Amino acid sequence: MKHCSKGFTLLEVLIVVALIGVVVSLAIGSMGGLLANSRAKSNARDLMSNLNQAKTASIKNKKDCLVVLTYTAGANKGGAVACFDTNGDDSCVDADDQMIFNFELDGRSSVKLENVDFADNKFEFNSRGISNLASPSKIKFSNDSGYEISIEVSPVGRIKIN
């Protein structure tokens, strides 16, 4: 008499479940690094978009636009503001300064300013969209896993992500 078995044994099911658990745990481990990288990229893209908005506003309104970088080194906080500095005090805090954007870092990426051309962490776009920087300057975003992405602002006003 033939014994015909249909289905899986308990041992086969347990082995498959264990393999699925191992694959899922490996996938979750690598997702954490991807999420951290994504946050740094997101911060960089958001700031680049805001810088382009400031450049466009300076051209459209035929006025110089002041950009002030407010990052606190090593504190994973800060941001940037841009305005038409109507009273000429090199700040965007007065009521008569017309704000263009106020960008705040999400607190999950650290930021470094590279290049001395960001004098007092400030620069301007003139009425033609050209920056007052003497050489390309970078705003660098990084995370704890060592991933880095930077925004470069050139003297001619080009803004790009590296």
C-alpha positions in Angstrom: 0.0 0.0 0.0 1.3 3.4 -1.0 1.4 6.2 1.5 0.8 9.5 -0.2 1.7 12.6 1.8 0.3 16.0 0.9 1.5 19.2 2.5 4.6 20.2 4.5 6.0 18.8 7.6 6.4 20.9 10.7 10.2 20.8 10.3 10.0 22.2 6.7 7.7 25.0 7.8 10.0 26.0 10.7 13.1 26.1 8.4 11.3 28.3 5.9 10.1 30.7 8.7 13.6 30.9 10.1 15.1 31.7 6.7 12.4 34.4 6.2 13.3 35.9 9.6 17.0 36.0 8.8 16.4 37.8 5.4 14.0 40.3 7.1 16.5 41.1 9.8 19.2 41.7 7.2 16.9 44.0 5.2 15.9 46.0 8.3 19.5 46.5 9.3 20.4 48.0 5.9 17.3 50.2 5.9 18.5 52.2 8.8 21.5 53.4 6.8 19.4 54.2 3.8 17.0 56.2 6.0 19.8 58.3 7.5 21.2 58.9 4.0 17.8 59.9 2.7 17.4 62.5 5.5 20.8 64.1 4.6 19.8 64.2 0.9 16.4 65.6 1.8 17.9 68.4 3.9 20.3 69.2 1.0 17.6 69.3 -1.6 15.3 71.4 0.6 18.1 74.0 1.2 19.1 74.0 -2.5 15.4 74.6 -3.5 15.3 77.5 -1.0 18.6 79.0 -2.3 17.2 78.8 -5.9 14.1 80.6 -4.7 16.2 83.4 -3.2 18.2 83.7 -6.4 15.0 83.9 -8.4 13.5 86.4 -6.1 16.6 88.7 -6.4 16.3 88.6 -10.2 12.6 89.1 -10.2 12.6 92.0 -7.8 15.8 93.5 -9.0 17.2 93.6 -5.5 20.1 92.1 -3.7 19.1 89.1 -1.6 21.0 88.3 1.7 21.3 84.7 2.7 22.3 84.0 6.3 23.4 80.5 7.3 22.5 79.9 11.0 24.0 76.4 11.6 25.5 75.6 14.9 28.6 73.4 14.4 28.2 69.9 15.9 24.7 70.6 17.3 22.7 69.2 14.3 20.5 72.2 14.3 20.2 75.5 12.6 19.2 76.5 9.2 19.2 79.4 6.8 17.2 82.5 6.1 17.1 84.8 3.1 15.6 88.3 2.9 15.8 91.6 1.1 17.8 93.5 3.8 16.1 96.8 3.4 17.9 98.6 6.3 21.4 97.3 5.3 22.3 95.8 8.7 23.3 92.4 7.2 20.6 90.5 9.1 17.2 89.1 8.4 15.7 89.7 11.8 14.1 93.2 11.5 10.5 93.7 10.8 11.1 95.7 7.7 13.3 93.0 6.1 11.2 91.1 3.5 11.7 87.4 4.2 12.1 85.0 1.2 12.6 81.8 3.1 13.3 80.4 6.6 14.8 76.9 6.4 15.3 74.8 9.5 17.4 71.7 9.6 15.4 68.6 10.7 18.0 67.8 13.5 19.0 64.4 12.1 21.9 65.5 9.9 25.0 67.5 10.9 26.1 70.4 8.8 29.5 71.9 8.1 30.3 75.1 6.3 33.4 74.8 4.1 35.4 77.6 2.5 36.1 81.0 4.1 34.0 82.8 1.5 31.0 82.5 3.7 32.2 85.5 5.7 30.2 85.6 8.9 28.1 82.7 7.4 26.5 85.1 4.9 26.5 85.8 1.2 24.3 87.6 -1.3 22.7 87.2 -4.7 22.7 90.4 -6.6 19.8 91.6 -8.9 21.2 89.5 -11.7 21.4 86.3 -9.6 25.2 86.4 -9.2 26.6 85.6 -5.8 29.2 87.8 -4.0 31.5 84.8 -3.4 35.0 84.9 -4.7 35.2 81.1 -5.2 32.8 78.2 -5.0 31.7 77.5 -1.4 30.1 74.4 0.1 27.5 73.6 2.6 28.1 70.0 3.6 25.5 67.7 5.2 26.6 64.4 6.8 25.2 61.7 9.0 26.7 59.4 11.7 27.3 56.6 9.2 29.8 58.8 7.2 27.5 59.7 4.3 28.1 63.2 3.0 26.3 65.4 0.4 27.1 69.0 -0.2 25.6 72.1 -1.9 28.0 74.2 -3.8 27.3 77.9 -4.5 29.5 79.3 -7.2 30.5 83.0 -7.8 28.3 83.1 -10.9 25.3 82.0 -8.8 25.1 78.4 -9.8 23.7 76.2 -7.1 24.3 72.4 -7.3 24.4 69.3 -5.2 27.6 67.3 -5.2 
